[in-house]
Amino acid sequence: MTLPKMGFLSILLQAYSEGCCKDLIFVPTSIIYDRIIEEDSYLKEMGGAKKEKEDLKQFIGTRRFLKRRYGKIYIRFDEPFSLNEYISKINLELTTLHQELATHITTSINKVSLITPLSLISTAILTNHRKGFLISEFQESVNILMGFLQRYNITVSTTLNNPSKAVLETISLLTSWKIVDFMEDTSGEEETFYFVEDDKKLELEYYKNNIIHFFIHHSFVATSLLSGSEETKSLDSVISDYAFLKEVLSREFIFVKDDDIEGSISSIIEYFLDEGLLIRSDMDGGYKITRQGFDRLPSWAALAKTFIEAYWISAKVMGQKNSGAMTEEMLLKNIDYLGKRYYKLGVIEHIGAISRISFQNAVSLINKNMLSSSEIPQGYSSFNLSEISKRLYDLSHYGK
């Protein structure tokens, strides 16, 4: 889910502060679609096009789309809450309430968002099967994700009660939409091989990002465990990387303030230990990756890798000598060019990293939080821009 827009919420809070109503009741509502009508618009926005304003002509034009079948709409609600009660609990002045309230509402929506077959299958393809897959091995990846969701009591669509059937139906659907393609063995002895072309992977990014918040903390820890050259990873090192990634990607995800970051990370590591991806080191109390871990942790890390690659490219361009004299538009064009070139060369792995939205967020973060501020945010230590770029590179190029 994108970061909250403050405009309408500010209007409501202003009306409340001026005594137009005694209280406000908010009902966090998650609306998830099997397939969105505006896929083309989303792809254009990722590529840098401005969001088009809706008008009557566009509304009339949607009639032809509404005749097509787009599947189900899933609407779920979190507990309604009173603004008066919320203010009394968090002990904040109304003037400083906006961001806290927006974060609370968005987090509540994320919490009740439903896992649909399309979102789950998109996540499995983009994290573990970017080059293609056989249904038998793909089923295993989906079963691992389902096990994770069950462990954390995350609600899934009833169609996922039978994961094997859901996989076959969703792959069939994606094939009919010409997002997934396939090659068949003429002899009939081999399984059908399925794959997704690069331009179609971008269509899957939207559905993956609908549920990424359920996995992103585990992805940060997996990224840290895989990075670096040391055989054993200490808890302190993982905490440092985790805090750094949370700060850097604070414009991509909603993070609730965590007063027990060590406890949160230890809980995530416990999951990886239970799955057989790590073992505890007897020597120094750190953690070693098992053979199975080297196979499966990259799939977890891939969820964050898309964003880390985008921010690394942005930091690299902004660290160039002449970048300070560029307009923001020229800067973004240079970042986009470098991203596309690096993808063609294989320097970055994820086509989703070439996102105008992430590039803009990265430029904003670097300009406002690093280049124009005397206070360096938590997780940055005393790094300058070139060191930030190097750390992002190390975290996104593990195993190389």
N, C-alpha and C positions, 0 to 999 in steps of 0.2 A: 504494500500500500504506500502511495506517495505521502510525503510530509504534509501536514494539515495547512490549508489556506486560512488565513486569519480574518479575512474581510467580513464575512457574514457573522462569525462569532463575535467580532468586535462591535458590530452593530447591535447585536443582542445584549451584550454586556453594557454597552452605553445606555441602552433603553432601560435596563435594570437599574443602573446606577442613578439614573435621572428619575427613578420612582414610577416608571410606567407600569411596573408589575411588582408584586410582593416577592415572587419567587419564579424560578425557571426550572422546568423538569426536562432533563436530557435523556433520550433513549438511544444508546449506541446501537446502530443497525448495520449489519453486514449484508451486502447484496453481491452475490457471486453468480456469474453467468457461465453456462457450459461453453458458450462461444459468444464473443462480443461482435456487434455489427461493425464497430469502428476499427477493425484490425488495420486497415490501410492507413487511417489517420494516425494510429499509434506508431506504426512503422515510420511514417513521415516525420513525426515529432522526434523519434529516436535519431533520425538522420539529420535533424536540424531545422525542419520546417516549423513555422509558427503554428500554434493551435488555431484552427479556423473558428470564427464566431458562427454560431448557429443562426440561421435566418429562416423565414417562411419558405423560401424556395427549397432549401435543404430539407426542411421538415416534410414538405410534399414529396420530395424525391425519395424519402426513406420508405415510402409505400411499397416500392418494388423489392426492397430488402426484407420488409416485414412479411412478405409472402413466402420467404424461404424458411427452412427449419433451422433454428439455432439452439435447440435443446432446451434445457430447464433453466429456471432462475431460482436460486436458493437464497431465502431471506431469513436471517436469524437475528435475535435481539439479545443484548446483554441487559443486566438489571438497570432499570431507570434510576436516576439519582437526582436529588434536589440540589440546586446551586447553593442555597442557604446552608444545607448540611455539609456540602463539599467545602465551602469556605471555612466553616467552623472547624473542620478536621485538619485542613492543611495550614491554617493560620497565616494566610497571605492577604496583603492588601489587594483591593479590586484592581488597582492600577497595574499590578504586576502579575495578575492572575491569568492573562490570556494564554501564554505559552504552556503553563502548567495544565490548564484545563483542556487545551487542544491535545496535548500529549495524552492526558488521561482518557479522553474520548476515543482517540485513535487506537490506543492500546486496548481499550475495551472492545472496539470493533475487531481488531486483529485476533483477540482472544476467542471470539465466537465465530470467526470465519471458518467455513466448511471446506474440508479437503475433497475435491471432486476428482473423478478419474482422469480428466484431461489435465488438471494441474499436476497430479502425481506422475502421470506418464510423461508429461513435458519435463518435469524435474529429473526423472530417471534418464531420459534421453540426453539432456544437456549436461548432466554431471558425469555420467558413466558410459554413455554410448554415442558420443558425438560423431564417431566415424562409421557407425552402423551396428547392427545387432541381429542375433537369432532370437526367436521368441523364447526358446528354452532358457537362454542366459538372461534375457530381459526379465522374465518372470522372477528370477532369483533376485535381481536388483529391486524390483517392486516389493517383493516379500520382505527384504531388509528394511525398506522405508516403512512398510506397514507395521513391522515389529517395533520400530521406533515410535510411531504414532500411538500404538497400543500401550507401550510402556509409559508414555506421558499423557495418556487419556485424552488425546486430541480427537475431536469428532470428525468422522469421515462420512461421506455420502453412503447411503444404504447400498448403492450399486457396487461399492467396494467391499461389501461383506463376502463377496466371491471374487477375490483379486484376479484369479486366472481368467475368469469370464470377462471381467472388466478390462483386462489388458487386451484380450482378443477383440473385443467390441470397439475399444478406443483406437487401437491401431488400424482396424478396418475403417473406422470413421475418418481418421487422419489420412488414410490412403485415398478415400473417396474425395477428401478436400484437396488432394494433391499436395499435401504437406509432407507426408511420408511416401517414399518411393520404394520399390523392391526389385530384386533380381531373383529369378527362379532357376534352379538347376535343371537343365533340359533332360538329364537322365532320371531325375526324380529321386536320386539317392541322398541328396543334401537338403537341409532345411532351407526355406526361403530366407534370403538375406534382405533386411530392411535398412534403409538409410534416409538421412535428411540432408538436402543440399543447404549450403550456407545461408542463402536468402530466406529459406523456409525456417531455419533455426530461429531467426529473429521473431517469427510469428509465435514460436513456442515460449519465448522469453516472457511475454506478458503473463501467460498462465503459470509459469514457474514462479514469477515474482509475486503472484497472488498469495502464495503460501510460504515464501522464503523465510518469513519472520519466525516460523516454527523451528527452523533448522540453523539459522545464521550464527547463533552462539556456539553451537557444536562445530560449525564450519571455521570459525575463528580459532578455536582450540586445535582443530585438525591442521590448519595452516601453520600454526606455531610449531606443532610437533614435527611436521615434515620439513620445516625450514632449518637452516643452519647445518653445520658439518659435524656437530657433536653427536656421539652415539647415544648418549643419555641426556634427556631433556629435564631440567629442573622445573619445579612448580613456579619458582620466581620468574624464570625466563618465559614461561607460558603466560603468566599474569602480565608481564611487561608487554608482550606482543598483543595480548587480548585488549589491554587498555589502549594501546596505540591504535589498533584497528577500530575500536569503538569511537575514538576521537576523530580519526580521519574520515570514517564513513558515517559521521553523525548527520550528514545531509541526505543520506540514502535510507536510513532506518530510524525507527523510533526506539530509543533505548530508555528503559525505566532506570531511575537512579538505583544503584546497587550498593548497599552499605557493607555487603559481605561478598566482595568479588572473589576472594580466595575460596569461600564455601561454594559459590556458584561454579567456579572452574573445577573444583575437586569433584563436584557432582557429575559434571560432564565427563571428566576423566574416568570416573567410576563406570559410566556407561561404556566407554571404549574398552575398559578393562574387562567388563562382563562379556563384551562381544568378541574378546580374544584379539583385539587389535593392538593392545599394549600389555607389557608386563612391568612390574615394579623392579627397579634395580636394587640388589642387595648391598651394593657398594656405597651409594650416596643418596638413596631415597628418591632418585629421579625415576624417569620412565623411558623404557625402550620400546621401539616399534617392532612388532612381530612380523613374520613373513606375510601373514594374512592382513596385518595392518598396512604394509606397504602396497598391498593390492586394493584395499578398500578406503583408506584415509584420503587418497586423492579425490575420490568422489565427493566426500564431505567438503574438502577444501575448495573444490570447484565452484561451490555456491558463492563463496566470497571472492574467488579468483577473478571473475568477470569484472568486479568493481575495482579490485586492487590493480589490475592491469590498466584500467581506464585512468586511475589516479596516478599511476606511475608514469604513463605517457604524458599526462598533463603537467606533472611536476618536472619532467625531463625538458619539455618545451619551455616552460616558464623559467627554468634555470639557465636558458641560453642568454648570451650577453645582450642581444638586441630585443629580447622579449618585452622589456620595460617600456619601449617606445611604441609598441603595437597597440592598436585599438583592441577591444575585447573580441570583436568580430574576426579580425585578422588572426588573433591569438587562437581562437577556436578553430579557424580554418587550418592553421598549422598543426594543431593537435589532431584534428580529424585526418589530415594527410599522413601524419606520422603513424597514427593508429592503423590506417589502411595498409600502409607500406609494411609495417611490422607484422601485420597479420599475414600478408602475402609471403613474407620472408620466414614465417614461422617463429618470430621472436615472441609474439603473444599467441595464445591458443584459442581464445574465445572471441568469436565474431560479435557477441553481445557487448564486449568492452568498447566497441566503436559506437558509443552512444553520446549524442549531443547533450542529453540531459545530464549524464554523469560528468561529462567534460565541463559543463557550466557549473555544476556543483563543486567540482574540484577547484576550478579557478576561483570561485567565490570563497571557498574555505581557505585557500592559500593566501589570497589577497587580504581577507578580513581577519583571519586568525593567526597568520604567520608573518606576513610582510608588513602589515600596518599596525600590529599590536606589540606593545612592550612586554605583555604577559604571554608567555609560551604555554599553551594548553597542556593539561595532564597527558602524559604519554609521549610528549615530544622531547622531554628532557631538554638538553641544550642543543638540539639538532638545528642545523641550518638547512636551506632548501635542498642542497646537493645531498646532504646526509639523509633527509627525508626520502628523496628519490631513490637512494641506494637501499634504504630499508624496505621500501615498497617493492623494489626489484627483487630483493632477497626473499621476501614473503610470497612473491608471485612466480618465482623461478626455482622453486625447491627441486632438488634432484638433478640439477644441471650443473 
